[in-house]
Amino acid sequence: VQLQASGGGLAQAGGSVRLSCAASQNILSVNGMAWSRQAPGKERELVATISQSGETFYGDSVKGRFAISRDNAKNTVYLQMHSLKPDDTAIYYCSAIVGGSVYWGQGTLVTVSS
C-alpha cells in the first residue's frame, strides 16, 4: 500500500486544517488506518485511528478537537483539526494496517503559530 499525505502547512493558533491521506488501493481491504505525529525532539505519537467498520479512537491530547474520517469511494482518510495549538506543530504521518503489516506515508508538516 502506498500512502500520500497532504494538506499540511502553516496555521494560526485556534485555526483549522484538514489533512488527507490517499491510498493506492481500496481502503475497504485495509484493516485500519491511522494518523500519528512527531514533534521536533519528541517521540512519534498516535493521534487517531479509524477501523474498517468506522470505529474511531483519539489520543487524549486531541480529543474533542480532531476528527478522523474516511471516504471509501476516494480511498482517502482525512484528519480534520480544529482549535489548533502550537503544541500541535509536528510532522503528521498516515498509516495503514494490512494483514499483519503497517505501511507509512511520507508525512506532512503542520506548523501552528501562536
C-alpha positions as CSV (number, residue, x, y, z in Angstrom):
1,V,0.0,0.0,0.0
2,Q,1.3,3.4,-0.9
3,L,0.0,6.4,1.1
4,Q,0.2,10.0,0.1
5,A,-0.4,12.6,2.8
6,S,-1.2,16.2,2.0
7,G,-2.8,19.3,3.5
8,G,-0.1,20.4,5.9
9,G,1.1,24.0,6.2
10,L,1.1,27.0,8.4
11,A,-1.9,27.7,10.6
12,Q,-2.6,30.1,13.4
13,A,-3.5,29.0,16.9
14,G,-7.2,28.5,17.1
15,G,-7.4,27.7,13.4
16,S,-8.3,24.6,11.4
17,V,-6.5,22.4,9.0
18,R,-7.6,19.3,7.1
19,L,-5.1,16.6,6.2
20,S,-5.7,14.0,3.5
21,C,-4.2,10.6,3.1
22,A,-4.8,8.9,-0.3
23,A,-4.2,5.2,-0.5
24,S,-3.1,3.3,-3.6
25,Q,-5.6,0.6,-3.0
26,N,-9.2,0.1,-1.9
27,I,-9.2,1.1,1.7
28,L,-12.1,-1.3,2.4
29,S,-9.4,-4.0,2.2
30,V,-7.4,-2.3,4.8
31,N,-7.8,-3.4,8.4
32,G,-7.4,0.1,9.8
33,M,-5.9,3.5,9.2
34,A,-4.3,6.0,11.5
35,W,-2.7,9.4,11.9
36,S,0.3,9.8,14.0
37,R,2.6,12.8,14.6
38,Q,6.1,13.6,15.6
39,A,7.1,16.9,17.0
40,P,10.8,18.0,17.0
41,G,12.7,16.2,19.7
42,K,9.8,14.1,20.7
43,E,8.7,10.5,20.0
44,R,6.0,9.7,17.5
45,E,2.5,9.9,19.0
46,L,-0.6,8.2,17.9
47,V,-3.3,10.8,17.1
48,A,-6.3,9.0,15.7
49,T,-7.3,5.7,14.2
50,I,-10.3,4.5,12.2
51,S,-11.2,0.9,11.7
52,Q,-12.5,-0.9,8.7
53,S,-16.0,-0.7,10.3
54,G,-15.6,3.0,11.0
55,E,-14.8,2.9,14.7
56,T,-12.6,5.7,15.8
57,F,-10.0,6.3,18.5
58,Y,-8.3,9.5,19.6
59,G,-5.3,10.3,21.6
60,D,-6.0,12.3,24.8
61,S,-4.3,15.4,23.5
62,V,-6.6,15.8,20.5
63,K,-9.9,14.5,21.8
64,G,-12.7,16.9,21.0
65,R,-10.6,18.9,18.6
66,F,-9.6,16.5,15.8
67,A,-11.8,14.2,13.8
68,I,-10.7,11.3,11.6
69,S,-13.0,10.1,8.7
70,R,-12.8,8.1,5.6
71,D,-14.1,8.3,2.0
72,N,-14.1,4.8,0.7
73,A,-15.0,5.9,-2.8
74,K,-11.9,8.0,-2.9
75,N,-9.7,5.6,-0.9
76,T,-8.9,8.6,1.3
77,V,-8.7,9.2,5.0
78,Y,-8.9,12.7,6.5
79,L,-7.9,14.3,9.7
80,Q,-9.9,17.5,10.4
81,M,-8.1,19.5,13.0
82,H,-9.8,22.4,14.9
83,S,-8.7,24.7,17.7
84,L,-5.1,24.2,16.8
85,K,-2.4,24.9,19.4
86,P,1.3,25.5,19.0
87,D,1.8,22.1,20.6
88,D,0.1,20.5,17.6
89,T,3.1,21.5,15.5
90,A,4.6,18.3,14.1
91,I,5.0,16.1,11.0
92,Y,1.8,14.2,10.6
93,Y,2.0,10.7,9.2
94,C,-0.8,8.4,8.0
95,S,-0.5,4.7,8.2
96,A,-2.5,1.6,7.1
97,I,-2.7,-1.8,8.6
98,V,-3.0,-4.6,6.0
99,G,-2.8,-8.1,7.4
100,G,-0.1,-8.0,9.9
101,S,1.9,-5.2,8.3
102,V,1.9,-1.4,8.8
103,Y,2.5,0.9,5.9
104,W,3.5,4.5,6.4
105,G,3.1,7.6,4.2
106,Q,5.8,10.2,3.8
107,G,4.4,12.8,6.3
108,T,3.1,16.3,6.0
109,L,4.3,19.2,8.2
110,V,1.8,21.2,10.2
111,T,3.1,24.4,11.9
112,V,0.9,26.2,14.3
113,S,1.9,29.8,15.2
114,S,0.8,31.5,18.4
